[in-house]
Amino acid sequence: MLNERVKKAEVDRGDRAGITTEMAVKLKALERENRELKQVNEILPKASAYFAQAELDRRSKT
């Protein structure tokens, strides 16, 4: 465990190759945002079709 911390500190200082803590945090945030955007992109067309159909149904009843 201590060895891992030392390695991570070396990476963060630039003394060792690897992904810095800052970049790992940014990457995790971007992956989360990407996942959320994919979900939205799946939901929006379905929601749009649902509301369009509801509007057509409402108009046909009047």
C-alpha positions in Angstrom: 0.0 0.0 0.0 2.8 2.4 0.9 4.6 1.4 -2.3 1.5 2.3 -4.4 1.4 5.7 -2.7 5.0 6.3 -3.5 4.6 5.3 -7.1 1.5 7.5 -7.5 3.4 10.5 -5.9 6.3 9.9 -8.4 3.8 9.9 -11.3 2.2 13.1 -10.0 5.6 14.8 -9.8 6.5 13.6 -13.3 9.3 11.3 -12.1 7.5 8.2 -13.3 5.4 7.5 -16.4 1.7 7.1 -15.9 -1.6 8.9 -15.5 -1.5 11.6 -12.8 -4.1 11.8 -10.1 -5.5 15.0 -11.7 -5.9 13.3 -15.1 -7.5 10.2 -13.6 -10.1 12.4 -11.9 -10.8 14.3 -15.1 -11.0 11.0 -17.1 -13.5 9.6 -14.6 -15.6 12.7 -14.8 -15.6 12.6 -18.6 -16.5 8.9 -18.6 -19.5 9.7 -16.3 -20.6 12.6 -18.5 -20.2 10.4 -21.6 -22.4 7.7 -20.0 -25.1 10.3 -19.1 -25.1 11.8 -22.6 -25.5 8.3 -24.1 -28.5 7.8 -21.8 -30.0 11.1 -22.9 -29.4 10.3 -26.5 -31.3 7.0 -26.1 -34.2 8.6 -24.2 -34.8 11.8 -26.3 -36.0 10.1 -29.5 -38.4 7.8 -27.5 -39.8 10.8 -25.5 -40.2 12.8 -28.6 -42.1 10.1 -30.4 -44.3 9.5 -27.3 -45.2 13.2 -27.0 -45.7 13.5 -30.8 -48.1 10.6 -30.7 -49.9 12.0 -27.6 -50.4 15.3 -29.5 -51.8 13.5 -32.6 -54.1 11.5 -30.3 -55.3 14.7 -28.6 -55.9 16.4 -32.0 -57.9 13.5 -33.4 -60.2 13.5 -30.4 -61.3 17.2 -30.9 
